[in-house]
Every structure is written in C-alpha cells, then in structure tokens.
Amino acid sequence: MKEERSYNREGAAFDKGETFSGVPYELGLTAAQMQAVRRVYDQYLRDIIHPQW
C-alpha cells in the first residue's frame, strides 16, 4: 500500500485532506477571509464592466 502522507515544514506528518497543512492557523484564517473579500470585489467589478453576466 502506498504511503499517502506528506510532511509539513516542522517535519510532522499530515494527511493530504488537511486544509492549510503547515500554515499557522491564524494565517490560514486571514488568507480565507481575504479570499472572500476578493471574490465580492471581483463580482462587483464584473457587474460594473459587464452587467449582463
């Protein structure tokens, strides 16, 4: 059976299904929040430029 684990920057093993593996939790939350704001902003720009979309 093939080993499916990887290792984070501290050398600890993690499963490929883990989110933000190797990234500090608070930094991961900040990145997710920034992505959410970016999506809203991108939609706003699309509505201005191409209202029919």
C-alpha positions as CSV (number, residue, x, y, z in Angstrom):
1,M,0.0,0.0,0.0
2,K,1.3,3.5,-1.0
3,E,2.0,5.9,1.8
4,E,-0.3,8.9,1.3
5,R,1.2,11.2,4.0
6,S,3.3,14.3,3.5
7,Y,5.2,16.3,6.0
8,N,4.8,20.0,6.9
9,R,7.7,22.4,7.5
10,E,8.1,21.3,11.1
11,G,8.5,17.7,9.9
12,A,5.2,16.5,11.4
13,A,3.2,14.1,9.2
14,F,-0.2,15.2,7.9
15,D,-2.9,13.6,5.7
16,K,-3.4,15.1,2.3
17,G,-7.0,16.1,3.2
18,E,-6.0,18.6,5.9
19,T,-6.6,22.2,5.0
20,F,-3.7,24.7,5.3
21,S,-1.3,22.0,6.4
22,G,1.9,23.5,7.6
23,V,0.4,27.0,7.8
24,P,-0.2,28.6,11.1
25,Y,-4.0,28.5,11.9
26,E,-4.4,32.3,12.3
27,L,-2.6,32.9,9.0
28,G,-4.9,30.4,7.2
29,L,-8.0,32.2,8.6
30,T,-6.7,35.5,7.4
31,A,-6.0,34.1,3.9
32,A,-9.5,32.6,3.7
33,Q,-11.1,35.9,4.8
34,M,-9.0,37.9,2.2
35,Q,-10.2,35.4,-0.5
36,A,-13.8,36.0,0.5
37,V,-13.4,39.8,0.3
38,R,-11.6,39.4,-3.1
39,R,-14.5,37.4,-4.5
40,V,-17.0,40.0,-3.5
41,Y,-14.8,42.8,-5.0
42,D,-14.3,40.8,-8.3
43,Q,-18.1,40.3,-8.6
44,Y,-18.7,44.0,-8.1
45,L,-16.2,44.8,-10.9
46,R,-17.8,42.3,-13.2
47,D,-21.2,43.8,-12.5
48,I,-19.9,47.3,-13.5
49,I,-18.0,46.2,-16.6
50,H,-20.4,43.5,-17.9
51,P,-23.8,43.9,-16.1
52,Q,-25.3,41.1,-18.3
53,W,-23.1,38.4,-16.8
